[in-house]
Amino acid sequence: MGRLRRKRTHHGIRDNYRKQRTRAYTRDLDQIADDLKPENIDKKKHQEIDTDLPGLGQHYCVECARHFISEAHLTEHLKSKLHKRRLKKLEDEPYTQEEADRAAGIGKPDNGKKGGRVLTSQDVTMEE
């Protein structure tokens, strides 16, 4: 039994998990949001022919950052659930570096408008 027990303990090794996790890494949402700007979207949709890419790089989904073999595969992808999920995620405005710094406590705090709170001369009275 000792041999079987030794054989099945490899799944807890972190290095194997890290290697597989970064294997199919795709573009992040903030990178794709930059690609969706009007000046960049034409460059992505009308790329030059590249023999290393699927479909010679002519069938590209900008929102998902994926190349497809043919126009039929691209239209099928546009109807898929994965594409629609990505569109929903891209509706939110991406975080900026300034927001990340403020969350980490590095940036300037947002204390409201200058001048502080304006005190009213009248106190609020409750009617009985």
Residue pairs with C-beta under 8 A, 6 or more apart in sequence:
10 16
26 64
26 65
26 66
27 35
27 65
29 89
29 90
29 94
30 94
30 95
31 65
32 62
32 63
32 64
32 65
32 90
33 90
33 94
34 40
35 41
35 44
35 62
35 65
36 62
36 63
36 90
41 62
44 60
44 62
45 60
45 62
47 57
47 58
47 60
48 57
49 56
49 57
49 58
50 56
50 57
53 67
54 67
54 68
54 69
55 67
55 68
55 69
55 70
55 73
57 67
59 67
59 68
59 69
59 70
59 71
59 73
59 74
60 66
60 67
60 68
60 74
61 68
61 74
61 77
61 78
61 83
63 83
63 86
63 87
63 90
64 77
64 82
64 83
64 86
66 77
68 74
68 77
77 83
98 107
101 107
102 108
102 109
102 110
